[in-house]
Amino acid sequence: MTEFRKAIRADLPAIIAMLADDALGAGREDASDPPNPAYIEAFEALERDCNQLLAVGEKDGDIVACLQISFIPGLSRLGQWRGQIESVRVAASARGDGLGQQLFEWAIDECRKRGCGLVQLTSDKTRPDAIRFYERLGFKVTHEGLKLSL
């Protein structure tokens, strides 16, 4: 059985390895050991921010999934909070057994517990399988997302 929980510092190498373990991540992540100091700084910033939740799925002592939820307050929609889910990964060894759906059910429940009225995410357009997965979970493509690299 997989347990979902808040990530701890010791989980960082496994999280980084999952982020780097695909075609997109291989070109933008650094899975060296010890972790690049930029990851440690980012982890510490997430730890200090009560509106951030870096979470992992652990099975039999191994980290097999991760995601980040940003809890975002807003004025629109009558001051509705939203949960923004990013950096979703399931370890290659754990794919295909429903773990992704379990991870999302857990994450959506965490958003409900925090009073969010909306859960949103972005997915790279080069990941059509991921987009189909999110649509099967009930997510709708309602907006165009834009990014500006700095």
C-alpha positions in Angstrom: 0.0 0.0 0.0 1.2 3.5 -0.8 1.2 6.2 1.8 1.0 9.8 0.7 2.6 12.4 3.0 4.5 15.7 3.2 8.0 15.3 1.8 11.0 15.5 4.1 14.5 16.6 3.3 15.7 13.0 3.0 13.2 12.5 0.2 14.9 15.1 -2.0 17.2 12.8 -4.0 14.4 10.5 -4.9 12.1 13.4 -5.9 14.9 14.9 -8.1 15.5 11.6 -9.7 11.8 11.3 -10.7 11.8 14.8 -12.0 14.8 14.0 -14.2 13.5 10.7 -15.4 11.7 11.7 -18.6 12.6 13.4 -21.9 11.7 16.9 -20.7 13.2 16.5 -17.2 16.5 15.0 -18.5 17.2 18.3 -20.2 16.3 20.6 -17.3 17.0 18.8 -14.1 20.3 17.9 -12.3 20.1 14.5 -10.6 23.6 14.6 -9.2 24.4 13.4 -5.7 24.6 15.3 -3.4 21.7 17.4 -4.7 22.5 20.7 -6.4 22.2 23.5 -3.8 19.5 25.1 -5.8 17.2 22.2 -5.0 18.0 22.4 -1.3 17.2 26.2 -1.3 13.9 25.5 -3.1 13.0 22.7 -0.6 13.7 25.0 2.3 11.6 27.8 0.8 8.7 25.3 0.3 9.1 24.2 3.9 8.7 27.8 5.2 5.7 28.6 3.1 2.4 27.3 4.7 0.7 27.6 1.3 3.0 25.0 -0.3 2.9 21.2 0.0 5.5 19.1 -1.5 4.2 15.5 -1.2 5.5 12.0 -1.9 4.0 8.6 -2.2 6.0 6.0 -0.3 5.6 2.2 -0.9 7.7 -0.4 0.9 10.2 2.2 2.0 10.7 3.6 -1.6 9.6 7.0 -2.8 7.4 6.2 -5.9 5.5 9.4 -6.6 5.6 13.2 -6.0 3.8 16.4 -6.6 3.6 19.9 -5.4 0.4 21.7 -4.4 0.3 25.5 -4.1 -2.7 26.8 -2.2 -3.5 30.1 -3.8 -5.9 32.7 -2.3 -7.7 34.9 -4.7 -10.4 37.6 -4.9 -12.1 36.2 -8.0 -14.9 33.6 -7.6 -15.9 35.3 -4.3 -12.5 35.0 -2.7 -12.1 31.3 -3.6 -8.9 29.4 -2.9 -7.5 27.2 -5.5 -5.0 24.3 -5.5 -2.4 24.4 -8.2 -0.8 21.0 -8.8 2.6 20.8 -10.4 5.7 18.6 -10.7 3.7 15.4 -10.8 5.8 12.3 -11.2 5.3 8.6 -10.7 8.5 6.4 -10.7 8.9 4.4 -13.9 8.8 1.2 -11.8 5.4 2.1 -10.3 3.6 3.2 -13.5 0.5 1.4 -14.8 -0.9 0.1 -11.5 -3.3 3.0 -10.6 -0.8 4.9 -8.4 -1.3 8.1 -10.4 -5.0 8.1 -9.8 -4.5 7.4 -6.1 -2.0 10.3 -5.9 -4.5 12.7 -7.5 -7.4 11.5 -5.3 -5.2 12.2 -2.3 -4.1 15.6 -3.6 -7.6 16.7 -4.5 -8.7 15.7 -1.0 -5.9 17.8 0.5 -7.2 20.7 -1.5 -10.7 20.2 -0.2 -9.4 20.1 3.4 -7.7 23.4 2.8 -11.0 25.0 1.6 -10.1 25.1 -2.1 -13.0 25.4 -4.5 -11.0 24.7 -7.6 -8.0 22.5 -8.5 -5.9 23.4 -11.5 -2.8 22.2 -13.2 -0.7 22.7 -16.2 0.8 20.0 -18.4 3.4 20.3 -21.2 1.8 20.0 -24.6 4.4 17.4 -25.5 2.8 15.0 -22.9 -0.4 13.9 -24.6 -0.7 10.8 -22.4 -0.6 12.9 -19.3 -3.2 15.3 -20.6 -5.5 12.3 -21.4 -4.9 11.0 -17.9 -5.9 14.3 -16.3 -9.0 14.5 -18.5 -10.0 11.0 -17.3 -9.8 12.3 -13.8 -12.3 15.0 -14.6 -10.0 17.9 -15.4 -11.2 20.1 -18.4 -9.1 22.0 -20.8 -10.7 25.4 -20.3 -7.9 27.9 -20.7 -4.7 28.4 -22.6 -1.6 28.5 -20.4 1.3 30.8 -21.2 4.8 31.0 -19.8 7.6 33.4 -20.1 11.1 32.1 -19.2 13.3 34.6 -17.4 
